[in-house]
Amino acid sequence: MSLYWIAQAVGVLAFIVGITMFIKRDDRKFKLQLALYSFIIGCHFFLMGANAAGMSAVLNAFRTVISTRTRSIVVMFVFIILTLALGLSEVKHAVELLPITGTVLSTWALFRTSGLTTRCVMWCSTAGWVTHNIWLGSIGGSLIEGSFLIVNGINIVRFRRMQLRGIDPFAAEHKAVSTR
C-alpha cells in the first residue's frame, strides 16, 4: 500500500471519529471528541504533505483539550500566536491560509464562547477547511469537513429553533459551567 493510500485511510479514520461530534450538547464531550478528530486529521495532513494544515490540526487538538480546563485569555493568545508562527512558516500556497484562519477563529471560539455561538464560529472555520481539503485532494478531510458543515448547520438551526421556543438546548452545559 502506498503512502498516499495510507494517508487517505487515516483521513477516513478521522471521518469516522468526527462524524457524530456536532450532535453533542455537552461542550466538554464535544471538545474531547474534536481533539481526537483534530489529532487524527493532523496526521493525515502531514502524510499528505500539507504541513501547514497538519500543524494547525495538531495544535487544534492540544488547544481543544486545554480549553476544557481553562478559558484563560492568555492561554488563548498563546495558541493563536503558535498557530500563526508555526502555520504561516509552512504556507506554500494562498489556500493554505484558510486552515490557519479557521484555527485562529475556532481558538477564539473555544476559549471565549459557548453553546450556539461556538458552533456558529466553528461552522465558519469549517468552510475554510472544506475549501482547503478539496484543493488538497483529501478524500477523508473533504468528507468530514463537508459533513461538519451539514451536520453542524442542521444542529445550529435545530438549537436556535429550540431557543426560540424557550428551550435551552445547552442547559446541561450551563449547569456544568456554573458548578466549576
C-alpha positions as CSV (number, residue, x, y, z in Angstrom):
1,M,0.0,0.0,0.0
2,S,1.4,3.4,-1.0
3,L,1.9,6.3,1.4
4,Y,-0.9,8.2,-0.5
5,W,-3.4,5.5,0.3
6,I,-2.2,5.2,3.9
7,A,-2.7,8.9,4.3
8,Q,-6.2,8.6,2.7
9,A,-7.0,5.8,5.2
10,V,-6.0,7.9,8.1
11,G,-8.3,10.7,6.7
12,V,-11.2,8.2,6.6
13,L,-10.5,7.2,10.2
14,A,-10.7,10.9,11.1
15,F,-14.0,11.0,9.3
16,I,-15.4,8.1,11.4
17,V,-14.2,9.7,14.6
18,G,-15.6,13.1,13.8
19,I,-18.9,12.4,12.2
20,T,-21.0,12.5,15.4
21,M,-19.2,15.3,17.1
22,F,-21.6,18.2,16.4
23,I,-24.7,16.5,17.7
24,K,-23.3,16.5,21.3
25,R,-24.9,19.1,23.5
26,D,-22.3,18.8,26.3
27,D,-19.4,21.1,25.4
28,R,-16.8,19.0,27.2
29,K,-17.6,15.8,25.3
30,F,-17.9,17.8,22.1
31,K,-14.4,19.3,22.7
32,L,-12.8,16.0,23.6
33,Q,-14.1,14.3,20.5
34,L,-13.0,17.4,18.5
35,A,-9.5,17.0,19.9
36,L,-9.2,13.3,19.0
37,Y,-10.5,14.1,15.5
38,S,-8.1,17.1,15.1
39,F,-5.1,14.9,16.0
40,I,-6.0,12.2,13.6
41,I,-6.7,14.6,10.7
42,G,-3.4,16.4,11.5
43,C,-1.6,13.1,11.0
44,H,-3.5,12.7,7.7
45,F,-2.4,16.2,6.5
46,F,1.3,15.5,7.4
47,L,1.1,12.3,5.5
48,M,-0.4,14.2,2.5
49,G,2.5,16.7,2.7
50,A,0.2,19.6,3.8
51,N,2.4,20.7,6.7
52,A,0.6,24.0,7.4
53,A,-2.8,22.2,7.8
54,G,-1.1,19.4,9.8
55,M,0.4,21.9,12.2
56,S,-2.9,23.7,12.6
57,A,-4.8,20.5,13.2
58,V,-2.4,19.1,15.8
59,L,-2.4,22.5,17.6
60,N,-6.2,22.3,17.4
61,A,-6.0,19.0,19.3
62,F,-3.9,20.4,22.1
63,R,-5.8,23.7,22.2
64,T,-9.1,21.9,22.4
65,V,-8.1,19.7,25.3
66,I,-6.7,22.6,27.2
67,S,-9.9,24.7,26.6
68,T,-11.8,22.1,28.6
69,R,-9.7,23.1,31.6
70,T,-9.3,26.9,31.2
71,R,-10.8,29.8,29.4
72,S,-7.8,32.0,30.1
73,I,-7.3,34.7,27.6
74,V,-3.5,34.3,28.0
75,V,-3.7,30.7,27.0
76,M,-5.9,31.5,24.1
77,F,-3.4,34.1,22.8
78,V,-0.5,31.6,23.3
79,F,-2.3,29.2,20.9
80,I,-3.2,31.9,18.4
81,I,0.5,33.0,18.3
82,L,1.7,29.4,18.0
83,T,-0.8,28.8,15.2
84,L,0.3,31.9,13.3
85,A,4.0,31.3,13.9
86,L,4.1,27.6,13.1
87,G,1.4,27.6,10.5
88,L,2.5,30.7,8.5
89,S,6.0,29.4,8.3
90,E,4.7,26.3,6.4
91,V,2.5,28.1,3.9
92,K,3.4,27.5,0.3
93,H,0.0,28.4,-1.4
94,A,-2.5,31.0,-0.6
95,V,-5.3,28.5,0.0
96,E,-3.2,27.1,2.9
97,L,-4.1,30.3,4.8
98,L,-7.7,29.0,5.2
99,P,-6.9,26.3,7.8
100,I,-4.7,28.8,9.7
101,T,-7.5,31.4,9.7
102,G,-10.0,28.7,10.7
103,T,-7.8,27.6,13.6
104,V,-7.4,31.2,14.9
105,L,-11.2,31.7,14.7
106,S,-12.0,28.4,16.4
107,T,-9.4,29.0,19.1
108,W,-11.1,32.3,20.0
109,A,-14.5,30.5,20.0
110,L,-13.4,27.6,22.2
111,F,-11.9,30.0,24.8
112,R,-14.4,32.9,24.7
113,T,-17.8,31.5,23.7
114,S,-20.1,28.6,24.4
115,G,-23.2,26.9,23.1
116,L,-24.6,28.1,19.8
117,T,-22.0,30.9,19.3
118,T,-19.2,28.3,19.5
119,R,-21.0,26.2,16.9
120,C,-21.6,29.1,14.6
121,V,-17.9,30.2,14.6
122,M,-16.9,26.6,14.1
123,W,-19.2,26.4,11.1
124,C,-17.4,29.4,9.5
125,S,-14.0,27.9,10.3
126,T,-15.2,24.6,8.7
127,A,-16.0,26.4,5.5
128,G,-12.3,27.3,5.1
129,W,-11.1,23.8,5.9
130,V,-13.5,22.3,3.3
131,T,-12.1,24.6,0.7
132,H,-8.6,23.7,1.6
133,N,-9.3,19.9,1.8
134,I,-11.0,19.9,-1.7
135,W,-7.9,21.8,-3.1
136,L,-5.6,19.3,-1.4
137,G,-7.4,16.3,-2.7
138,S,-8.1,14.9,0.8
139,I,-10.9,12.4,0.5
140,G,-11.4,11.9,4.2
141,G,-10.8,15.5,5.0
142,S,-13.2,16.7,2.4
143,L,-15.9,14.2,3.5
144,I,-15.6,15.0,7.2
145,E,-15.4,18.8,6.9
146,G,-18.3,18.7,4.3
147,S,-20.2,16.6,6.8
148,F,-19.4,19.0,9.6
149,L,-20.8,21.9,7.5
150,I,-24.1,20.0,7.0
151,V,-24.4,18.4,10.5
152,N,-23.3,21.5,12.4
153,G,-25.5,23.7,10.2
154,I,-28.6,21.5,10.8
155,N,-27.9,21.5,14.5
156,I,-27.4,25.2,14.6
157,V,-30.8,25.6,13.1
158,R,-32.3,23.0,15.4
159,F,-30.7,24.5,18.5
160,R,-31.8,28.0,17.5
161,R,-35.4,26.8,17.0
162,M,-35.3,25.3,20.4
163,Q,-34.1,28.6,21.9
164,L,-36.9,30.5,20.1
165,R,-39.4,28.1,21.7
166,G,-38.0,28.9,25.1
167,I,-36.0,25.7,25.5
168,D,-32.3,26.0,26.4
169,P,-30.5,23.2,24.4
170,F,-27.4,23.8,26.4
171,A,-28.9,23.7,29.9
172,A,-26.7,20.8,31.0
173,E,-23.6,22.7,29.7
174,H,-24.7,25.9,31.6
175,K,-25.3,23.9,34.7
176,A,-21.8,22.3,34.5
177,V,-20.1,25.7,33.9
178,S,-21.8,27.2,37.0
179,T,-20.6,24.3,39.2
180,R,-16.9,24.6,38.2
